[in-house]
Amino acid sequence: MRTLGKWLLSFSLSALVVAATVFDYIYAYRLMAFITPILFLISMTTLLSETVFNSCYKTWKKMRRNSVPIPLVTAQRMFITVLWIVYGHPVLAILWLITAFGDHLIRTNLKDTLLKEDDQQ
């Protein structure tokens, strides 16, 4: 139940970011250019720190093999980064890229940890 609540919070914040971006281009660029990245950062922090990390950790803990699959989340973030660089708000693209890189670091560190645990056993 808590995981569902975190997903709903993340997606509602993401929807708020999309709405803020649309409002940004239509009505008040200066105001929303400041607010939109903050909302986006809150959304991605919530999503990355809790839900994504916990679900990836449980999946990788079950596998315990030398090859850890790359989550689709990172590929999606990179694709949306390209779209945002071309069509959208450049600050959002940069923040999205930072979260994708953070996810990559988490995966790399987790893979190393799991491999060390396997070697010790």
Z-matrix of the N, CA and C atoms (Angstrom, degrees):
N
C 1 1.458
C 2 1.534 1 111.06
N 3 1.349 2 115.85 1 -39.82
C 4 1.465 3 118.69 2 179.53
C 5 1.521 4 111.12 3 -66.18
N 6 1.357 5 115.86 4 -37.28
C 7 1.465 6 119.01 5 179.48
C 8 1.519 7 110.40 6 -64.02
N 9 1.328 8 117.17 7 -41.79
C 10 1.462 9 121.06 8 178.31
C 11 1.524 10 110.43 9 -61.19
N 12 1.322 11 116.23 10 -41.04
C 13 1.458 12 119.85 11 178.02
C 14 1.521 13 112.55 12 -63.20
N 15 1.338 14 116.31 13 -38.80
C 16 1.464 15 119.82 14 178.89
C 17 1.519 16 111.08 15 -68.39
N 18 1.357 17 116.37 16 -39.36
C 19 1.467 18 119.43 17 176.62
C 20 1.524 19 110.40 18 -62.91
N 21 1.340 20 116.30 19 -44.71
C 22 1.465 21 119.55 20 179.78
C 23 1.528 22 110.98 21 -62.40
N 24 1.322 23 116.69 22 -40.89
C 25 1.462 24 120.17 23 177.81
C 26 1.525 25 110.74 24 -62.61
N 27 1.327 26 116.57 25 -44.92
C 28 1.464 27 120.18 26 -179.32
C 29 1.516 28 111.69 27 -63.40
N 30 1.338 29 116.12 28 -45.16
C 31 1.457 30 118.86 29 -178.30
C 32 1.523 31 112.18 30 -70.69
N 33 1.335 32 117.12 31 -34.40
C 34 1.465 33 118.07 32 177.41
C 35 1.528 34 110.66 33 -68.13
N 36 1.332 35 116.95 34 -37.85
C 37 1.463 36 119.28 35 175.67
C 38 1.522 37 110.96 36 -66.52
N 39 1.336 38 116.37 37 -37.74
C 40 1.465 39 119.46 38 177.28
C 41 1.526 40 110.88 39 -64.61
N 42 1.333 41 116.73 40 -40.70
C 43 1.464 42 120.21 41 177.32
C 44 1.528 43 110.40 42 -63.65
N 45 1.311 44 115.94 43 -37.23
C 46 1.462 45 120.42 44 176.96
C 47 1.526 46 110.71 45 -63.95
N 48 1.327 47 116.07 46 -37.25
C 49 1.460 48 120.25 47 177.29
C 50 1.520 49 110.98 48 -64.69
N 51 1.335 50 116.50 49 -43.60
C 52 1.467 51 119.93 50 178.49
C 53 1.525 52 110.05 51 -60.99
N 54 1.337 53 116.13 52 -45.68
C 55 1.462 54 119.85 53 178.84
C 56 1.531 55 110.75 54 -62.15
N 57 1.327 56 116.25 55 -40.02
C 58 1.466 57 119.58 56 179.22
C 59 1.521 58 111.39 57 -65.87
N 60 1.335 59 116.46 58 -36.25
C 61 1.462 60 119.72 59 178.89
C 62 1.520 61 111.00 60 -66.30
N 63 1.338 62 116.54 61 -42.62
C 64 1.468 63 120.39 62 177.36
C 65 1.528 64 109.65 63 -62.22
N 66 1.330 65 116.15 64 -46.29
C 67 1.458 66 120.65 65 178.17
C 68 1.527 67 110.56 66 -60.71
N 69 1.337 68 114.80 67 -36.74
C 70 1.462 69 121.81 68 179.15
C 71 1.520 70 111.19 69 -55.89
N 72 1.322 71 117.09 70 -48.22
C 73 1.458 72 120.72 71 -176.45
C 74 1.526 73 113.02 72 -78.28
N 75 1.329 74 116.95 73 -27.83
C 76 1.462 75 118.86 74 -175.30
C 77 1.527 76 111.79 75 -87.48
N 78 1.334 77 117.32 76 -45.71
C 79 1.464 78 119.46 77 -167.92
C 80 1.527 79 115.31 78 -112.85
N 81 1.307 80 117.42 79 -62.16
C 82 1.470 81 118.34 80 -167.38
C 83 1.520 82 110.64 81 -132.12
N 84 1.304 83 116.32 82 82.72
C 85 1.468 84 120.38 83 -174.64
C 86 1.527 85 112.37 84 -59.76
N 87 1.303 86 118.52 85 -45.02
C 88 1.466 87 120.57 86 -173.63
C 89 1.519 88 112.71 87 -66.23
N 90 1.338 89 116.87 88 -42.81
C 91 1.462 90 120.06 89 -179.59
C 92 1.523 91 110.99 90 -66.84
N 93 1.330 92 116.92 91 -50.24
C 94 1.453 93 120.48 92 -174.58
C 95 1.523 94 112.51 93 -75.68
N 96 1.311 95 118.15 94 -21.72
C 97 1.464 96 119.75 95 176.28
C 98 1.524 97 110.46 96 -63.90
N 99 1.324 98 116.59 97 -24.36
C 100 1.459 99 120.63 98 176.33
C 101 1.528 100 111.53 99 -87.86
N 102 1.338 101 117.40 100 -40.22
C 103 1.465 102 121.67 101 -174.62
C 104 1.529 103 112.20 102 -77.83
N 105 1.325 104 118.04 103 -39.46
C 106 1.460 105 121.72 104 -174.18
C 107 1.527 106 113.35 105 -57.84
N 108 1.327 107 120.66 106 -48.78
C 109 1.467 108 118.55 107 179.14
C 110 1.521 109 113.81 108 -61.98
N 111 1.329 110 117.39 109 -33.01
C 112 1.463 111 120.59 110 178.80
C 113 1.524 112 110.11 111 -65.85
N 114 1.341 113 117.01 112 -46.62
C 115 1.460 114 120.44 113 177.50
C 116 1.526 115 110.95 114 -61.17
N 117 1.313 116 116.12 115 -41.73
C 118 1.460 117 120.38 116 -179.43
C 119 1.531 118 110.74 117 -64.17
N 120 1.311 119 117.46 118 -42.18
C 121 1.455 120 121.13 119 -179.58
C 122 1.525 121 110.86 120 -64.62
N 123 1.334 122 117.63 121 -40.68
C 124 1.463 123 121.18 122 176.46
C 125 1.524 124 110.08 123 -61.40
N 126 1.313 125 116.44 124 -44.35
C 127 1.457 126 121.17 125 -179.38
C 128 1.520 127 111.50 126 -61.44
N 129 1.322 128 117.01 127 -49.59
C 130 1.462 129 120.41 128 -177.14
C 131 1.522 130 111.90 129 -69.48
N 132 1.330 131 117.60 130 -33.22
C 133 1.463 132 120.06 131 177.48
C 134 1.515 133 110.37 132 -64.60
N 135 1.324 134 117.01 133 -43.92
C 136 1.458 135 121.05 134 177.87
C 137 1.517 136 110.70 135 -61.00
N 138 1.312 137 115.68 136 -48.09
C 139 1.460 138 120.30 137 -177.15
C 140 1.515 139 111.30 138 -65.49
N 141 1.306 140 117.60 139 -44.35
C 142 1.466 141 121.35 140 -175.06
C 143 1.517 142 111.97 141 -72.81
N 144 1.323 143 117.42 142 -45.64
C 145 1.457 144 120.00 143 -170.53
C 146 1.518 145 113.09 144 -70.69
N 147 1.312 146 118.15 145 -36.55
C 148 1.454 147 119.83 146 -174.85
C 149 1.520 148 112.78 147 -103.39
N 150 1.307 149 116.39 148 -70.86
C 151 1.455 150 121.25 149 -167.88
C 152 1.514 151 112.93 150 -65.84
N 153 1.326 152 117.07 151 -52.77
C 154 1.462 153 120.29 152 -175.89
C 155 1.518 154 110.68 153 -64.55
N 156 1.318 155 117.60 154 -46.68
C 157 1.458 156 120.15 155 -177.23
C 158 1.522 157 111.03 156 -63.37
N 159 1.333 158 117.60 157 -45.22
C 160 1.462 159 120.52 158 -178.53
C 161 1.517 160 112.09 159 -63.98
N 162 1.330 161 117.47 160 -44.87
C 163 1.464 162 119.46 161 -178.48
C 164 1.527 163 110.96 162 -67.90
N 165 1.336 164 117.77 163 -40.06
C 166 1.467 165 120.33 164 178.01
C 167 1.521 166 110.51 165 -65.19
N 168 1.318 167 116.82 166 -41.25
C 169 1.464 168 120.07 167 -178.50
C 170 1.520 169 110.56 168 -63.14
N 171 1.332 170 117.68 169 -43.21
C 172 1.465 171 120.35 170 179.15
C 173 1.521 172 110.96 171 -63.61
N 174 1.334 173 116.91 172 -41.59
C 175 1.462 174 120.54 173 179.69
C 176 1.519 175 110.71 174 -63.83
N 177 1.327 176 116.75 175 -46.93
C 178 1.463 177 119.73 176 -177.89
C 179 1.521 178 111.64 177 -68.79
N 180 1.317 179 117.47 178 -33.10
C 181 1.457 180 120.53 179 178.98
C 182 1.525 181 110.13 180 -64.34
N 183 1.339 182 116.86 181 -36.86
C 184 1.461 183 120.64 182 177.61
C 185 1.524 184 111.18 183 -68.19
N 186 1.309 185 117.40 184 -38.81
C 187 1.464 186 120.13 185 -174.61
C 188 1.525 187 111.73 186 -70.89
N 189 1.313 188 117.13 187 -55.32
C 190 1.461 189 122.91 188 178.68
C 191 1.526 190 112.47 189 50.87
N 192 1.299 191 115.98 190 49.18
C 193 1.463 192 120.95 191 177.96
C 194 1.524 193 109.21 192 -121.31
N 195 1.309 194 115.69 193 174.76
C 196 1.463 195 119.67 194 -179.66
C 197 1.516 196 112.44 195 -72.93
N 198 1.317 197 117.38 196 -27.87
C 199 1.462 198 119.91 197 -178.72
C 200 1.516 199 109.33 198 -103.97
N 201 1.305 200 115.93 199 120.68
C 202 1.463 201 122.14 200 178.26
C 203 1.521 202 107.92 201 -105.78
N 204 1.337 203 118.31 202 123.44
C 205 1.463 204 119.84 203 -177.68
C 206 1.522 205 112.03 204 -67.80
N 207 1.310 206 115.84 205 145.47
C 208 1.461 207 120.59 206 176.92
C 209 1.524 208 108.22 207 -77.53
N 210 1.325 209 118.24 208 124.95
C 211 1.468 210 119.40 209 179.77
C 212 1.522 211 111.67 210 -64.19
N 213 1.302 212 114.59 211 148.00
C 214 1.457 213 120.61 212 178.85
C 215 1.525 214 111.29 213 -65.73
N 216 1.320 215 116.27 214 -22.76
C 217 1.465 216 120.75 215 -177.25
C 218 1.525 217 110.98 216 -57.46
N 219 1.324 218 117.00 217 -43.95
C 220 1.464 219 119.81 218 -178.25
C 221 1.515 220 111.24 219 -65.40
N 222 1.329 221 116.91 220 -42.33
C 223 1.464 222 120.28 221 178.68
C 224 1.526 223 110.61 222 -61.88
N 225 1.331 224 116.43 223 -40.92
C 226 1.462 225 119.98 224 178.45
C 227 1.523 226 110.51 225 -64.12
N 228 1.317 227 116.91 226 -41.62
C 229 1.463 228 119.66 227 -179.77
C 230 1.520 229 111.23 228 -63.85
N 231 1.323 230 116.79 229 -41.57
C 232 1.460 231 119.51 230 -180.00
C 233 1.529 232 110.64 231 -64.52
N 234 1.336 233 116.69 232 -41.49
C 235 1.462 234 120.86 233 179.49
C 236 1.527 235 110.42 234 -62.93
N 237 1.334 236 116.90 235 -46.01
C 238 1.460 237 120.46 236 -179.21
C 239 1.529 238 110.23 237 -68.16
N 240 1.330 239 117.29 238 -31.20
C 241 1.465 240 119.93 239 174.85
C 242 1.517 241 110.95 240 -59.24
N 243 1.334 242 115.81 241 -45.46
C 244 1.466 243 120.00 242 178.93
C 245 1.526 244 110.23 243 -61.75
N 246 1.336 245 116.48 244 -44.43
C 247 1.466 246 119.65 245 179.17
C 248 1.522 247 111.37 246 -61.08
N 249 1.346 248 116.41 247 -42.26
C 250 1.457 249 119.08 248 -178.48
C 251 1.524 250 111.86 249 -69.59
N 252 1.337 251 117.07 250 -34.82
C 253 1.461 252 119.18 251 177.58
C 254 1.526 253 109.93 252 -63.79
N 255 1.334 254 115.98 253 -41.22
C 256 1.463 255 120.03 254 -176.88
C 257 1.525 256 111.43 255 -76.70
N 258 1.345 257 116.82 256 -46.50
C 259 1.469 258 120.35 257 -169.94
C 260 1.521 259 114.94 258 -109.34
N 261 1.322 260 118.27 259 -19.63
C 262 1.455 261 117.70 260 -166.99
C 263 1.508 262 115.03 261 -122.66
N 264 1.281 263 114.79 262 -151.83
C 265 1.450 264 124.04 263 -174.06
C 266 1.533 265 109.84 264 -76.65
N 267 1.315 266 119.91 265 119.04
C 268 1.471 267 120.52 266 -176.83
C 269 1.526 268 113.70 267 -63.72
N 270 1.333 269 117.82 268 -31.71
C 271 1.466 270 119.68 269 178.76
C 272 1.520 271 110.14 270 -65.66
N 273 1.334 272 117.10 271 -40.12
C 274 1.459 273 120.65 272 177.56
C 275 1.519 274 110.80 273 -63.42
N 276 1.314 275 116.96 274 -39.89
C 277 1.462 276 120.38 275 178.55
C 278 1.524 277 110.73 276 -61.66
N 279 1.317 278 116.77 277 -41.73
C 280 1.469 279 120.41 278 179.97
C 281 1.524 280 110.63 279 -66.05
N 282 1.332 281 117.64 280 -44.05
C 283 1.463 282 120.36 281 178.97
C 284 1.525 283 111.39 282 -63.87
N 285 1.333 284 115.99 283 -40.25
C 286 1.465 285 119.86 284 178.56
C 287 1.520 286 110.14 285 -62.77
N 288 1.314 287 117.32 286 -41.27
C 289 1.462 288 122.06 287 179.44
C 290 1.528 289 110.82 288 -64.25
N 291 1.324 290 116.88 289 -37.99
C 292 1.465 291 120.55 290 177.87
C 293 1.525 292 110.44 291 -63.27
N 294 1.331 293 117.93 292 -43.16
C 295 1.463 294 119.98 293 178.76
C 296 1.519 295 111.11 294 -66.22
N 297 1.326 296 117.85 295 -35.88
C 298 1.464 297 120.11 296 177.14
C 299 1.527 298 110.43 297 -64.95
N 300 1.324 299 117.17 298 -40.95
C 301 1.461 300 120.84 299 178.11
C 302 1.527 301 110.49 300 -65.99
N 303 1.337 302 116.80 301 -39.46
C 304 1.463 303 120.42 302 176.38
C 305 1.513 304 111.83 303 -61.73
N 306 1.328 305 116.87 304 -40.74
C 307 1.459 306 121.13 305 176.98
C 308 1.524 307 110.24 306 -63.06
N 309 1.330 308 116.96 307 -40.23
C 310 1.465 309 121.13 308 177.89
C 311 1.531 310 110.84 309 -62.14
N 312 1.332 311 117.57 310 -42.17
C 313 1.460 312 120.70 311 178.84
C 314 1.521 313 111.47 312 -64.31
N 315 1.333 314 116.82 313 -41.03
C 316 1.463 315 120.64 314 178.54
C 317 1.523 316 109.94 315 -61.81
N 318 1.347 317 116.50 316 -45.34
C 319 1.462 318 119.85 317 -180.00
C 320 1.521 319 111.39 318 -62.40
N 321 1.321 320 117.52 319 -42.74
C 322 1.462 321 121.32 320 -178.57
C 323 1.524 322 110.95 321 -63.98
N 324 1.327 323 117.10 322 -46.92
C 325 1.466 324 120.68 323 179.47
C 326 1.516 325 111.54 324 -64.73
N 327 1.326 326 117.24 325 -39.08
C 328 1.454 327 120.98 326 -179.70
C 329 1.521 328 110.84 327 -67.27
N 330 1.314 329 117.01 328 -39.82
C 331 1.467 330 120.90 329 178.21
C 332 1.525 331 109.97 330 -62.08
N 333 1.326 332 117.49 331 -45.29
C 334 1.464 333 120.97 332 178.49
C 335 1.523 334 111.34 333 -60.80
N 336 1.325 335 116.86 334 -41.82
C 337 1.461 336 121.18 335 179.78
C 338 1.518 337 111.02 336 -63.36
N 339 1.333 338 117.09 337 -45.57
C 340 1.459 339 120.56 338 -179.34
C 341 1.524 340 111.61 339 -65.47
N 342 1.316 341 117.19 340 -38.31
C 343 1.465 342 120.06 341 178.26
C 344 1.528 343 111.04 342 -66.03
N 345 1.334 344 117.72 343 -38.53
C 346 1.465 345 120.66 344 177.20
C 347 1.519 346 110.84 345 -64.74
N 348 1.341 347 117.30 346 -40.14
C 349 1.461 348 120.77 347 178.01
C 350 1.520 349 110.73 348 -63.24
N 351 1.329 350 117.51 349 -40.92
C 352 1.461 351 121.12 350 178.53
C 353 1.525 352 111.07 351 -64.48
N 354 1.328 353 116.89 352 -39.89
C 355 1.467 354 120.55 353 179.46
C 356 1.525 355 111.50 354 -66.00
N 357 1.329 356 116.98 355 -35.56
C 358 1.462 357 120.37 356 -179.57
C 359 1.520 358 111.87 357 -71.11
N 360 1.324 359 116.81 358 -30.20
C 361 1.466 360 119.74 359 -179.83
C 362 1.500 361 108.57 360 -81.32
